[in-house]
Amino acid sequence: MKKITFCLIVLVLAVSLALPVCAYSAGLDASLPRVIDNADLLTSAEEETLETRLIDLAELRQFDIVIRTEQSIGGTNLEEYADDFFDYQNYGWHAEDTDDITTGDGILFLLNMETRDWHISTKGTGIAVFSDYTIASIGNNMLPDLGGGNYESAFQIFLDDVEEHLDSYASSNGADDAYNNYDDGYETPDYGYYDDSDDFSRNTVTRTYNLGALVFGLILACAAAGIAAHLLFRQMNTAVAQSHATGYVLQNGFRLTNTRDIFLYSTTSSVRIQSNDIHTNHHGGGFSGGGFSGGGFSGGSSTHVSSSGSTHGGGGGHF
């Protein structure tokens, strides 16, 4: 038991001391998938094409873009599901080194096939770029292909619209739209993302763990934790083992004079289990059988705070 306690103390101290070296670098974590097709709506080739375009757009625009499909989310609120996935899975573009999941720029498109609902979640710069009306307009553009089961085409339309609005936002704010001003023979392919075979260089920065710092930090943490735990262990080891059990027995310390089994009472209770109704929030315009209604906002999306404490914009509808 003492050995187990000692090991647990060492483990806890080592992990706690090593955590500061796990902060993310600037950029995005390119190891995370940007297409998560849990509803199996895409072929392998379609998924690969979308994944490539998503990564290229994210790095070129410095803005994270994610597409996720689900067959069912078990009655969970669609808005909350989208926000939490984006936050807790560490999506988002970061301009600086940070381990704060409440920061990051990006947009997520979520499709729930069980209820045939969609939702767009925005974060960081995405809240300013995509107003409630813009989000509703994007959904309206995708609606014919979503309703017809042409999901890859619908997702390409989504990416076309996202790219267009990001460019418009950069231009309207006087940003140095460097990714549209290369003079090195680079040509944009028809499908909207660049070809790595062209003579085109870019400074790709990904959010990755610093493996060397992590290993070094773990070694130092384990050493410090081991010394501290050893000192604690020595302080607790004050008992002296006895060679015979008689030293632990109090003479006449326990005498059983009477025994009876007495049944007192029993209580039975029942609680009705309430069923959870599926509920989806639609912000800023939605769709029902093709009907379009826009919120008319032009200065960014209406916002709310997710369970992680992050501020999100967004909206959704039905197809």
C-alpha positions in Angstrom: 0.0 0.0 0.0 2.9 2.3 0.8 4.5 1.7 -2.5 1.2 2.4 -4.4 0.7 5.6 -2.5 4.3 6.6 -3.2 3.9 6.0 -7.0 0.6 8.0 -7.1 2.2 10.9 -5.4 5.1 10.9 -7.9 2.7 10.6 -10.8 0.5 13.5 -9.7 3.5 15.8 -9.0 5.2 14.9 -12.3 2.1 15.7 -14.4 1.3 18.9 -12.5 4.9 20.2 -12.9 5.1 19.2 -16.6 1.8 20.8 -17.7 3.3 24.3 -18.4 5.4 22.9 -21.3 2.2 21.7 -23.1 1.1 25.1 -24.4 0.4 25.4 -28.2 2.4 27.3 -30.7 0.9 29.9 -32.9 -1.1 28.8 -35.9 -3.3 25.7 -36.0 -2.9 22.1 -35.2 -2.7 20.5 -38.7 -2.8 17.0 -37.2 -6.5 17.4 -36.4 -8.9 16.3 -39.1 -10.9 19.1 -40.7 -13.5 16.8 -42.2 -15.2 14.5 -39.6 -17.8 12.5 -41.6 -19.3 10.4 -38.8 -22.6 10.2 -40.8 -20.6 8.5 -43.7 -22.0 10.9 -46.3 -18.8 11.2 -48.4 -16.7 8.8 -50.3 -13.0 8.5 -49.4 -12.0 10.5 -52.4 -14.5 13.3 -51.6 -13.4 13.4 -48.0 -9.7 13.6 -49.0 -10.4 16.4 -51.5 -12.3 18.4 -48.9 -9.7 17.8 -46.3 -6.9 19.1 -48.5 -8.8 22.2 -49.4 -9.7 22.9 -45.8 -6.1 22.7 -44.7 -4.9 24.9 -47.6 -7.6 27.5 -46.9 -6.9 27.5 -43.2 -3.1 28.1 -43.7 -3.5 30.6 -46.5 -6.3 32.6 -44.7 -5.0 32.0 -41.2 -8.5 30.9 -40.2 -9.6 27.5 -39.1 -12.5 25.8 -41.1 -14.1 22.5 -40.0 -16.9 20.3 -41.4 -18.5 17.7 -39.2 -21.5 15.3 -39.9 -23.3 13.2 -37.4 -26.0 10.5 -37.9 -27.4 11.5 -34.4 -26.2 13.6 -31.5 -28.6 12.0 -29.0 -30.9 14.9 -28.5 -28.1 17.3 -27.5 -28.7 21.0 -28.5 -27.0 21.4 -31.9 -25.6 24.8 -31.0 -24.0 23.5 -27.8 -22.7 20.4 -29.6 -21.0 22.5 -32.3 -19.5 25.0 -29.9 -18.1 22.4 -27.5 -16.6 20.3 -30.2 -14.7 23.3 -31.6 -13.5 24.4 -28.2 -12.6 21.2 -26.4 -10.9 19.6 -29.5 -8.6 22.6 -29.7 -9.7 23.9 -33.1 -9.1 27.5 -34.2 -6.2 29.6 -35.5 -4.1 31.3 -32.9 -2.0 34.4 -33.7 0.1 33.8 -30.6 1.4 31.0 -28.4 -1.4 30.0 -26.0 -3.1 27.2 -24.1 -6.3 29.2 -23.7 -9.2 27.3 -25.5 -11.5 30.3 -25.2 -9.4 32.0 -28.0 -8.9 31.2 -31.7 -10.4 32.2 -35.0 -12.6 29.8 -37.0 -15.9 28.4 -38.3 -17.5 25.0 -38.0 -20.3 23.6 -40.1 -22.2 20.8 -38.4 -24.8 18.5 -40.0 -27.2 16.3 -38.0 -28.9 13.7 -40.2 -31.3 12.5 -37.6 -33.2 15.8 -37.4 -31.9 17.1 -40.8 -30.6 20.2 -39.2 -27.4 22.2 -39.7 -25.6 24.7 -37.6 -22.7 27.0 -38.2 -20.6 28.0 -35.2 -18.1 31.0 -35.4 -15.4 32.1 -33.1 -12.9 34.9 -32.8 -12.7 36.8 -36.1 -15.4 34.5 -37.5 -18.0 36.3 -35.4 -17.2 39.6 -37.2 -16.8 38.1 -40.6 -20.0 36.1 -40.6 -23.1 38.0 -39.6 -26.4 36.3 -38.8 -27.7 37.3 -42.3 -24.5 35.9 -43.9 -24.8 32.6 -42.1 -28.4 32.3 -43.3 -27.4 33.2 -46.8 -24.7 30.5 -46.8 -27.2 27.9 -45.7 -29.6 29.0 -48.4 -26.9 28.5 -51.0 -26.2 25.0 -49.8 -29.9 24.0 -49.4 -30.5 22.6 -52.9 -27.6 20.2 -52.7 -28.2 19.3 -49.0 -31.8 18.5 -49.8 -30.8 16.5 -52.9 -28.2 14.5 -51.0 -25.2 16.0 -52.9 -23.2 16.6 -49.8 -19.8 17.0 -51.3 -21.1 19.7 -53.6 -22.9 21.4 -50.7 -19.7 21.5 -48.6 -17.7 22.9 -51.6 -20.3 25.7 -51.8 -19.8 26.3 -48.1 -16.1 26.7 -48.6 -16.6 29.0 -51.6 -18.8 31.3 -49.5 -16.4 31.2 -46.5 -13.5 32.1 -48.7 -15.4 34.9 -50.4 -16.5 36.4 -47.1 -13.0 36.2 -45.6 -11.6 38.0 -48.6 -14.3 40.7 -48.5 -13.7 41.2 -44.8 -10.0 41.6 -45.2 -10.4 44.1 -48.1 -13.1 46.1 -46.3 -10.9 46.4 -43.2 -7.8 47.5 -45.1 -5.9 44.3 -44.3 -2.8 43.4 -46.3 -4.5 40.7 -48.4 -1.1 39.1 -49.1 -2.5 35.8 -50.1 -4.1 37.5 -53.2 -1.0 39.3 -54.3 1.6 36.7 -55.1 3.5 37.3 -58.3 5.3 34.1 -58.8 3.3 32.3 -61.5 0.9 30.8 -59.0 -2.6 30.1 -60.4 -5.6 29.1 -58.4 -7.1 25.7 -59.6 -10.8 25.6 -60.5 -11.7 23.8 -57.3 -10.5 26.8 -55.2 -7.3 25.8 -53.5 -3.7 25.9 -54.6 -1.6 23.2 -56.0 1.5 22.3 -54.0 3.3 21.4 -57.3 3.4 25.1 -58.2 6.5 27.1 -57.4 4.7 28.6 -54.4 6.2 28.9 -50.9 4.3 29.7 -47.8 5.3 29.9 -44.1 3.1 27.2 -42.6 2.9 27.4 -38.8 1.1 24.6 -37.0 0.0 24.3 -33.4 2.0 21.3 -32.2 3.5 20.1 -29.0 7.2 20.9 -28.5 8.4 17.3 -28.0 11.8 18.2 -26.8 10.5 20.7 -24.2 7.9 18.2 -23.2 10.4 15.3 -22.6 12.8 17.6 -20.8 10.0 19.0 -18.6 8.8 15.5 -17.8 12.3 14.5 -16.7 12.7 17.5 -14.5 9.2 17.1 -13.1 9.7 13.4 -12.3 13.0 14.2 -10.6 11.6 16.9 -8.5 8.5 14.9 -7.7 10.5 11.9 -6.8 12.6 13.8 -4.3 9.6 15.5 -2.7 7.6 12.2 -2.5 10.6 10.4 -1.0 10.9 13.0 1.8 7.2 12.7 2.5 7.5 8.9 2.5 10.3 9.0 5.1 8.3 11.3 7.3 5.3 8.9 7.3 7.3 5.8 7.9 7.5 6.0 11.7 5.7 2.8 12.7 7.8 -0.3 13.7 6.6 -3.7 12.7 5.9 -6.3 15.5 7.2 -9.8 15.2 4.1 -11.3 16.9 0.4 -10.4 16.6 -0.1 -10.3 20.4 1.2 -6.8 20.5 -1.9 -5.6 18.6 -4.5 -7.4 20.7 -6.1 -5.9 23.8 -6.8 -8.5 26.4 -10.6 -8.8 27.1 -11.1 -5.9 24.8 -14.0 -7.5 22.9 -16.7 -9.8 24.2 -19.9 -10.7 22.4 -22.7 -11.2 24.9 -25.9 -11.3 22.9 -26.8 -11.6 19.2 -30.1 -11.1 17.4 -31.2 -10.4 13.8 -34.0 -7.8 13.9 -35.9 -6.7 10.7 -36.9 -3.1 11.1 -38.7 -1.8 8.0 -38.4 -1.4 4.2 -39.2 1.5 1.9 -39.8 1.4 -1.8 -39.9 4.6 -3.9 -40.3 5.2 -7.7 -39.4 8.1 -9.9 -40.7 8.7 -13.3 -38.0 9.2 -15.9 -38.6 12.2 -18.1 -37.7 11.9 -21.8 -35.5 14.6 -23.3 -37.0 16.4 -26.3 -34.7 17.3 -29.1 -34.3 21.0 -29.3 -32.2 23.1 -31.6 -31.6 26.8 -31.5 -31.7 28.6 -34.8 -30.1 32.0 -34.7 -30.3 34.6 -37.5 -32.4 32.9 -40.1 -33.2 29.3 -40.9 -34.7 27.1 -43.4 -37.8 24.9 -43.5 -38.6 23.3 -46.8 -36.6 25.9 -48.7 -37.9 29.0 -47.0 -35.3 31.7 -46.3 -35.4 34.3 -43.6 -32.5 36.5 -42.9 -31.7 38.4 -39.7 -30.5 41.5 -41.5 -27.4 42.0 -39.4 -24.3 43.5 -41.1 -21.9 44.1 -38.2 -21.3 40.6 -37.1 -23.2 37.7 -35.6 -25.3 37.7 -32.5 -23.2 36.0 -29.8 -23.5 33.6 -26.8 -21.1 32.0 -24.4 -20.4 28.2 -24.6 -19.7 25.9 -21.7 -15.9 26.5 -22.0 -16.4 30.2 -21.5 -15.8 30.9 -25.1 -17.8 33.5 -27.1 -19.4 32.1 -30.2 -21.6 33.4 -33.0 -23.6 31.3 -35.4 -26.9 30.1 -36.6 -28.6 27.2 -38.4 -31.6 25.8 -40.0 -33.4 22.7 -41.4 -33.0 21.0 -44.8 
